[in-house]
Amino acid sequence: MAALRFQVEKTDASTTARAGMLTTDHGPIPTPVFMPVGTAGTVKALTQQQLQQDVNAPIILGNTYHLYLRPGLEVMEAAGGLHRFMGWNRNLLTDSGGYQVFSLSGTRKISEEGVTFRSHIDGSTHLFTPESVMDIQRIIGADIMMAFDECPAADSDHTYALKSMELTHRWLDRCLARFNETPDRYGHTQHLFPIVQGGVYRDLRKLSCEYVRSKDTAGYAIGGLSVGEPEAQLYDICGWCCEHLPVDRPRYLMGVGTPWNLLECVALGVDMFDCVMPTRNGRNAMLFTSEGVVNIDNKKWENDFSPLDRNIDSVVSETYSRAYLRHLIKSKEILGYTLASIHNLCFYQWLMRQARAHIIAGDFSVWKSTMVARLQQRC
């Protein structure tokens, strides 16, 4: 077993974008990287074989809250962890459940001890503490585990954001203590990333960055963004955090976002992303392409037998026409949701590979400006 390794291979001269290589016991992860979201041990509508062979994702994300509730820890442990349970032999990251707690604002109670919440499945009451969240993620067996945090709403005032950040820091200390006193599971090394909080306030974000970096962990996450704040504020706070986090560790921006969000944040120095957008939007007829956003539900595609995107290496674009995808989506065929999800995830992977290649080539800034304008077009 080995420690997580991260090497910055090239930094763009005009921005702070960087191309790197992140390596765990489950293999290498070229960065920047987008992680498909497998909330309940599955990326919706896709098999693990499709994720590996068609999408070629080096890492996916699992959800601590959902996996804890169902199938539950007894099943997860008996299966030998999530990798074995779902038949996934590549890298796996789990979130802490903090965002799900945030989204359950009507059915949860936050205290110093942790968060008491009611299950969305059966209404039963549960308690997440920093210690229990570490134990849960150990049992799930993620390569990268997230510290338990509170995610404040975008409109939180400075007083609340400060209180929330300080609670997140105290919880981090408890997470680290529990993490350090418990062993890795299932024969591979597990790693813990703290989460930077502080709302939309630069002074708090700076304090949070300084606090988490003092813990000298394998990597760092930026949380509490893309929760309703304007895009300009997202970029401002993201860039500010990247300025105050170590340059020799991976930076993970949680829950972001659109293709143009990703490119702008790569330029700010982010290495890792996740978001449900490519799969969720795909199931709702929104497809991302190198020429802009396509609403495949529109009648204009009814007799368009051209590929969805000639520029990307995708089994969907190589095999199926826009007209056929429209037919499947209009008919509510399950295959339509699968193909749309594969295409969008292939596109996100292609976009990150392109960003990496242009960083290495030294022309990322010029390429990004052209691509961001193109990606935002409606086809």
N, C-alpha and C positions, 0 to 999 in steps of 0.2 A: 504494500500500500504506500502511496506517495502523497505528498502535500499538493494542493492546487498550485499550478504554475501559470504565470501570465507574463508574456513578453510583448512589449510594444515593438513592432517591426518597422513601422514608418509613421511619421507624423506629417500631416499636410502643412506646407509652408505658409499658406494664407489663412488657415483656420486652425482650430485645435483638434480636428478630426485625426483619428489614428487607426491604423490597421495593426491588429495584434493576433496572438494565439493564446487561447486559454485551454489548459489541459487538466483533466481530472482522471481518475482511474477508469472511467468509461470512455476515454478518448479525447481527441483534439477538437476544439471549437474555434474556427477562424472568426475573428471579430473585425468589424461590427457584425452582430448576429441578431436575428429575430427568432424568438421562441414561440412556436405554436402553443396555444393554451389547451391542455387536456384536463379540464376541470375535475371530472369524476373518474379519472383513469382512462379517458378516451378523448381524442380530438374529434368532436362531433362529426359523424357521417363518414369518417375515414378509418381504415384499418391501419395497424402499426406497419404493415408491409408497404402500404401506400405512402405513409409518412417517411419511411426510409428510402424506398426505391423511386417514387415519383416526386415527392417534395424534397427529399434528401436533407431533412432537418437533423442537425447534430445534437440538438437539445430541445426538450419540451418541458412544459410547466404543468404541475399538478396542484390541486387545491386542498390545503390542509383541512379547512372547515368541511367541505363536502365529503372528502374521503373519511374523515373522522365519523361523520354521521352515517355514511353508507359507502362501502360495505361494513365499515367499522374496524377497530384495531385488532380484534381477535382474528378476523378473516385475513387482514393485511399481514399480520405476523405469521399466521399459519402458512400463508402463500410464499413467505420468504421475501416480503417487501414488494413494493409497487413494480419495480423492474420485472420481476418474475411473474407477478400476478397478471400484468398486461402484456407480457411478451415483448418488452422493450429493452434492448441491450445497449442503448446509447445513453447520453447524459440526461439527467432529470433534476429539475429545480422545483422546490415547493415554496409557495408563499406561506405567510404566517397565519392567515385567517383574519388579519387585522382589517383588510378592506371589506370582507364579508360582514364583519361586525359593524363597520361603519355604515354599510348599506342596510343593516337591520335596525336602524335607529329607533324604530317604534317598538322593538321587542328585546332590547338589551339594556343592561345597566353596567356602567363603568365604575370601578372602584380601584383603590390601590392594589388590592389583591389580584384583580384581573377583570374579566368581563363575563357577566352572567347573561345568557341569551336563550331564546326559545328556538327549537328546531323548526325550520320551515317545512319539514316532512310530517312530523306528528305532534308538534307543539310541546314536546318534552323540554325540560330545563337543563342547561349545561353550563359549566364554568370553564372558561379558558384562562389559564394563568401563564406567565412566562415559562414556568417550569413544565407545565403540562403540554404546552405547545412544542417545546423542545423534545419531550418524550414522544409526542405524536409523530413529529417529523423524523425522529430516529427510527421509529417503527415503520414508517412509510419507506424510509431508506433513500431519501433524496441525496444526490451528490452535493447539492447546494441548498442549504436551509436558510430561511429568513427569520430574523428576530421578531418577536411579537411587538406590535406597535399600535398606537392609536392614530387613525387617519382623520384629521379634522376637516370639516366642510370648507369649501372654497371661500365662503363668506364669513368665516370665523374672524372675530376681532383679535387684536394683538394680545389682549389679556388671556383669552381662551387658547390661542395658538401657543403662547408661552407655557401655560399650564399643561397643555397636551404634550408639548415637546419634552418638558421636564419629566412627565410621567413615562413617556416613551424611553427616555434615557435611564430612568430607574428600572424599568422593565428590561432594558438591554443588559444592565449589570446582572440581573437575575437570570436572564437567558444565557449569558456567558458563563456564569457560575455553574448552571445545570449542564450546559453543553460540555464544559471542561471536566465534569465529574462523571460523565456517562460515556460508554464506549461506542465506537462506530459499529454499525450493524451490517451483516450480510457480506462481509469480506471486502468492502471498499471504504475508502476514506470519505467522510462527510465534512462539509465546510459550512461555516456560519457567516452570513452577511448581515451587518446592522443596517437599519433604515434611517436615513436622514428625514427629519420632519421640520416643522416650523411655519407651515402655511405659506402665505404669499409675502412673508416679511423677510427682507434680506438680512437684517440683524440676527433674527432667530435662526435662519438657515445657516449663517456663518457659525453661530454657536454650536448648532447641531453637527455640522461638518467637523468642527474642531473636536467635539466630544467623541464622535464615533471613530475618527481617525486615531485618537489616542489609544483605542483598543487594539490597534495593529492587527486587524483581521485580514482574511484572504481577499476580500473584496467589499464593495459598499453599494448600497442601493439608495436611490432617491425616490421617496414615496410622497403621497399627498398631492400629486399633480394630475392633470387631466380629470379633475373632479368638478369641473364647472367654471374654472377661471378662463379668461380670454387667452387665445393662442399667444399673443405678445407676452403676457405674463408667464405663461408656461415656459417660453424660451428664455425669458429674463432670469427666472428662478433656476431653471435647469443649468444655464450657463454659469450662473453665480455659484451653484453647488460644485460644478465641475472644477471651477477655479480653486476651490477650497478642499478638494479631495486629492489624495495622493496620485501622482502620475503613473506610478508603477503597479497599480492595482486596478482590476476591472471595475467599471462603473455601470450600474444597472438602473435604468429608468423604468419604473414600474407602470404598466397599464397604458402605454403610449405606443401607437396611435395610428393616424393616417400615414400613407406613404410619404407625404411631404413633411409631416411632423418628424418622422424618422430621419429623413435627410437633414433637416435643420438641426436636430439634436445630435446626430453624428458629427456635424460641423462644430458643435459645442464641446465635444469630447466624450460622448456616451458610447459605450461598447455593447450593451445588451438591452434588448427590448422584449416586451411581450404585450399582447393585446388580443381580445376576442374578435376584433373588427374584421379581419379577413374571412373568418369562417361564418360569423354571425351575419355580416352584410352579404356574403355570398349566398347564404340560404334565403336571403331576402332580395335576390336578383341584382345586387350591386357588385359589379366586377371591376377590379383594378387592372389597368393595362399600362403599357409604356407610353401610350398616347393619351391617357386620361381615364376618367371614370365612365363605365358603360352601365346603363340600366338595361339589362338584357330582357326585361319585361316589355320594353317598348315595341310597338308594332313595326317600327322601321327596320328591325332585324328579322322580320318574319321570312323574308326571301333572300337574306344575306348568307351565302354559303362560304364566305371567307373565314379564315381562322380568327379566333378571338384576338390573338396577339402574335404577329409574325416575329417579334423581336426577342421573345423569351423562349427558353428551352423548357417546354411543358408538354406532357403527354396529352393534355386537353387541347391545347392549341394545335398540336401536330395531328390530332385525330378527328376532332369534332368541330363543326361549323357554328357560327353565331346563331343561325336559324335553328339548329338542332338543340343547342342549349336553351334557347328561348322556348322551344316546344316542350322540353322537359320541365322547365320552371313553371310555365303556364299550366301544364298538366299536373303539377304537384307530384311529379315522379321523384322517388327517393334518389335515383341516379342523378337527377339534376342538382340536388343539394350536394351530393358527393363531388361531382365534376366542378361545380362552382367553388367549393371549398378547396379542392386540389389546385385549381387554377390560381385562386387568390394567394394561397400559401406558397405556391411556386413563384408567383410574382414577387412576393415579399422576400423570399430567399434570393431571387435573381437581383432584386434591388440592392440588397445588402452585399452580394458578391460584386456587383458593379461599383458600389461605393468603395469597397475595399480595394478593387483593382485601380480605381482612379486615385485613391490616396497613395497607393504604391507608385503609380505612374507620375504623380506630382501635379495632376490637373483637376483635382477634386473640386475646387471652388468654382471653376468655370462650368464644369459638368453639372454640379449641383444646381446652380442658378438656372440653367436651361431646363433641367429635369423637374425642378419644383414647379415652374410655370406650366410645364407640359402635363404633369401629373394631376394638377388641379382642374384641368379642362374637363368639361362634360361632353362626351362624344354623342 
